C-alpha cells in the first residue's frame, strides 16, 4: 500500500509586489520556497489593503509567515496561532521570531570607500527631513568613518517638517557654502534625486562640484535623472531568500514556547540575519571618466551596470540605451579593450564571485540570479576567465584550499 503523500508546509508571504524592494524580496522567497518544497501563498497589501481579516483562514493554517511592514505584521498577528513562527524583513515588531536586516555597517563602508576614492574636500550626508531610524543609522556611521579617515564631514540638518520645496531651498543654500568639491551620500535614491535638484537650484555642477551617491539602486529613479544617479546595490532578493531559510530553521526547531499568545517572560534572543550590499552602480552623478568620454559610452556603461542580471540583455538593447545602432556602439567600446558582451560578462561574473564568497547558494541559483542561461554555461565562462571552476574558487576564497 502506498504511503500517503507528505503534507507540504504552507508559508504565507505578506509582501507588496508593487513596491520594488518587496518585489525583489518576494523573488528570493519564491526561489527558496521552490527549493524547499513549500506551498507559498502571497498576500499583497498593495492590492488588498492592510486589513488581513479576509485571510484569517489562510493564516490559521500557515506553518510560517514572512512579512515586512510593522502594520501588516500587527494585523496578521491577531489572526495567527500564537505558536506560528514569523520572520520579519527590516523591522523590529515584538511578534517576530526571527529578523532579516540590512547590514548598515557594510553598506556604509562601501559608500565611504567609494566617495573617498573621489578625493573631495567635503563629505556630507543627507538624511530624511522626518526622522527615520534607518537613515539616522546610515548617517551616524558614515560621518564617523569619514572623520576617522581625517576628512571634513558634515551632516545636513533638515530645516522644515516635510516641506519639500522649502527644504530643497535650504539644502541648496547649505551646499553652496561648503568647501568644494563635495561628495554627498544620500540616505536613499529619492534623497539622492532631492540633492541633485538642490544642486541644480544652487547652480552647482554634478558631479564636478558635487558628486552624489544614493542607496538601494532604484534603477527607474536613478536612470530618469540627468545626470543619472550612482547608487549602492542592495541584495533585496538575497534578503528574501535569507528570510525563507531562517523561517525553515524556525519551523524545523518546533514552534516557539509561548503563554497566552505572548512570548514567555525573560530575555529571549531573536535570531537575526544580515544582508548587505552587492556593490556600486556607478553612473553620471559620480562619473570618473575623462572629460572627453563620449556621453553615449557613459550611457551604455550605466545601462549595463543596471541590467546585467537580465538573461535576455542583448547588444541591441545596450545600443538603444546609448541612442545609436549596434555597429556604432561597438566602435565606441573599442577604446576600452573589451567588447560590449565582454563588459556584460564581467559584470555578471563580479556578482557571481560575490555570491560564491558570501552565500551557500547552489550554482544553478547563482546562474539564474546573475543572468546566465544555465549552470553549465556559467561554469564554462567562469573557468575560461579564472582558470578555476566555481566550486574551486569558492573553496579557495573560504580558506578550504
JODA-V410877 format. One record per residue. N is the residue number from 1. D_LAST is the distance of its C-alpha to the last C-alpha in Angstrom with 2 decimals. Layout:
n: [N,N]
d_last: [D_LAST,D_LAST]
This chain:
n: [1,2,3,4,5,6,7,8,9,10,11,12,13,14,15,16,17,18,19,20,21,22,23,24,25,26,27,28,29,30,31,32,33,34,35,36,37,38,39,40,41,42,43,44,45,46,47,48,49,50,51,52,53,54,55,56,57,58,59,60,61,62,63,64,65,66,67,68,69,70,71,72,73,74,75,76,77,78,79,80,81,82,83,84,85,86,87,88,89,90,91,92,93,94,95,96,97,98,99,100,101,102,103,104,105,106,107,108,109,110,111,112,113,114,115,116,117,118,119,120,121,122,123,124,125,126,127,128,129,130,131,132,133,134,135,136,137,138,139,140,141,142,143,144,145,146,147,148,149,150,151,152,153,154,155,156,157,158,159,160,161,162,163,164,165,166,167,168,169,170,171,172,173,174,175,176,177,178,179,180,181,182,183,184,185,186,187,188,189,190,191,192,193,194,195,196,197,198,199,200,201,202,203,204,205,206,207,208,209,210,211,212,213,214,215,216,217,218,219,220,221,222,223,224,225,226,227,228,229,230,231,232,233,234,235,236,237,238,239,240,241,242,243,244,245,246,247,248,249,250,251,252,253,254,255,256,257,258,259,260,261,262,263,264,265,266,267,268,269,270,271,272,273,274,275,276,277,278,279,280,281,282,283,284,285,286,287,288,289,290,291,292,293,294,295,296,297,298,299,300,301,302,303,304,305,306,307,308,309,310,311,312,313,314,315,316,317,318,319,320,321,322,323,324,325,326,327,328,329,330,331,332,333,334,335,336,337,338,339,340,341,342,343,344,345,346,347,348,349,350,351,352,353,354,355,356,357,358,359,360,361,362,363,364,365,366,367,368,369,370,371,372,373,374,375,376,377,378,379,380,381,382,383,384,385,386,387,388,389,390,391,392,393,394,395,396,397,398,399,400,401]
d_last: [49.22,46.36,44.59,45.28,42.56,40.42,41.38,38.88,38.23,40.31,38.78,40.90,39.52,42.08,40.99,43.19,42.32,44.62,42.45,39.51,37.09,38.10,38.02,34.38,33.61,35.51,33.43,30.32,32.29,33.58,30.25,28.87,32.22,32.18,28.82,30.13,33.43,35.61,39.06,38.88,42.13,42.44,45.20,45.72,47.88,48.45,50.44,51.85,52.37,51.08,53.26,51.16,54.21,54.48,51.02,51.93,51.69,48.19,46.95,48.67,46.59,43.24,40.32,38.62,39.28,37.35,39.48,39.39,42.82,44.47,47.79,46.46,44.73,47.95,49.97,47.62,47.33,51.02,50.52,47.41,47.61,46.50,43.59,41.97,38.61,38.45,35.55,36.71,35.16,35.83,38.67,39.78,42.38,42.93,42.99,39.32,37.06,33.85,33.22,30.96,31.50,30.61,28.43,31.18,29.23,26.43,29.17,31.25,28.46,28.02,31.82,32.14,29.50,31.18,34.70,34.17,32.87,36.37,38.03,40.94,43.63,43.73,41.24,42.74,41.92,44.22,44.36,46.35,50.05,50.16,47.84,44.69,41.99,39.09,40.57,41.54,37.99,36.62,39.40,39.01,35.31,35.87,38.78,37.10,34.07,36.37,38.56,35.67,34.91,38.54,39.91,43.02,42.33,45.04,45.42,47.98,50.24,51.91,55.67,56.81,56.05,54.90,57.43,55.15,57.70,58.67,55.08,54.15,57.09,56.02,52.42,53.79,56.01,53.28,50.82,53.59,54.13,50.58,49.48,48.01,45.68,44.16,40.85,41.37,38.91,40.74,40.03,39.61,40.62,44.22,44.51,42.98,45.80,48.25,47.19,47.49,51.01,51.92,50.84,53.03,55.93,55.49,55.35,51.80,49.67,46.26,43.83,45.93,47.45,45.16,41.62,40.92,37.70,37.96,35.61,34.87,35.32,38.42,38.67,42.26,43.31,41.07,42.19,45.85,46.50,47.33,45.14,42.38,40.39,36.82,35.01,31.84,30.30,29.75,27.81,30.88,29.79,26.57,28.92,30.88,27.88,26.81,30.44,30.51,27.33,28.81,32.13,30.64,29.36,32.80,34.60,32.52,33.29,36.97,39.44,39.65,42.52,45.49,49.14,51.85,49.39,47.87,44.71,45.43,46.42,44.10,40.81,38.36,34.93,34.46,30.82,29.90,27.07,26.67,26.16,25.88,26.55,25.04,26.27,29.65,32.06,33.81,37.42,40.76,41.20,38.50,38.74,37.23,38.64,41.19,44.75,45.42,42.76,44.49,44.69,44.08,40.70,39.89,41.02,38.75,35.65,36.75,37.20,33.77,32.14,34.08,33.96,30.71,29.72,32.93,32.11,35.66,35.55,37.18,38.43,41.94,40.99,39.52,42.55,44.85,43.20,43.78,47.40,47.37,46.91,43.86,44.94,45.64,42.39,40.47,42.50,41.75,37.97,38.30,38.06,34.57,33.21,31.89,33.78,34.42,32.13,29.28,29.87,29.71,26.53,24.81,26.02,24.70,21.21,21.26,21.97,19.38,16.56,18.12,18.36,14.81,13.68,16.62,17.64,16.94,19.43,19.33,19.15,22.91,23.78,21.77,23.56,26.85,26.36,25.48,28.29,26.73,29.03,26.53,22.93,23.24,24.56,21.88,19.18,21.38,21.90,18.33,17.19,20.31,19.72,16.02,15.22,12.52,13.37,13.44,11.14,8.37,9.29,9.51,6.13,4.96,8.25,8.10,5.56,3.79,0.00]
